[in-house]
Amino acid sequence: MSRTVTVDTHLHTVASYDSEMLPERLLRRAEAVGLDGVVVTDHDTVEGAHVVADLAADSPVTAIVGCEVSTADGHLLAIGVEEAPASDEPLAATAERIRRRGGVAVVPHPFQRSRHGASADAIDGVDGIEVYNALTLVNLRNEQATRYARAADYPAFGGSDAHRPGGIGLAATEVELPTGSGCTADAVLDALRAGRTAAVGRRTSTWQYVTRLVATARYNASSPL
């Protein structure tokens, strides 16, 4: 026997350059939409995730520290780590380092080159594939990711990739826990490592998608070459 909880495994706070989401609002929205847990995955930092985890002590929502690592081969989610892995290293080596530290390595939005998605050739030694990312206008890459994960026998994950409160929970990962097990960070991480997951969700609105593109474009334009 088992029970299923719903965890959004890909979220950003103001600690990410392209997000305006305050940690307090993230938790309030997660509770409002009925999530059991969240994983905060800011870009190359765990600062925001630790703030959310501290705040979650007074929330029914379980918060897990993570980050979205900029590897040399594309982005990689590091779930359940206390420190951010070094960036610009090969994806496979980064995944190995994450797993050695007790974390879970998941490839977000694969094959989407404009969003630093990893190619099939670069993916190796990970714990799962994000087959449903809500931040999309069309579902072609999600469908491609689903086919790849099935063919390569990787567990399926879903995440909203939300940078604003309205996107939280649009996509998520259903996690199967043993009956009687509480929705603790340790229990969720054990289930993620074991691949007891399924992706659920729907796409973001056109307005949310365009807003995200504009924010990214502004950051890229203001960044030094």
ABEGO torsion letter per residue (X at the ends): XBBBBBBBABBBBAABAABABBAAAAAAAAAAAGBABBBBBBBGBAAAAAAAAAAAAABABBBBBBBBBBBAAEBBBBBGBABBBBBGBBAAAAAAAAAAAGBBBBBBGBGBAAAGBBBAAABBGBABBBABBABBABAAAAAAAAAAAAAAGBBBBBBAGBABAAABGABBBBBBBBBGBBBBAAAAAAAAAAGBBBBBEBBBBAAAAAAAAAAAAAAAAABBX
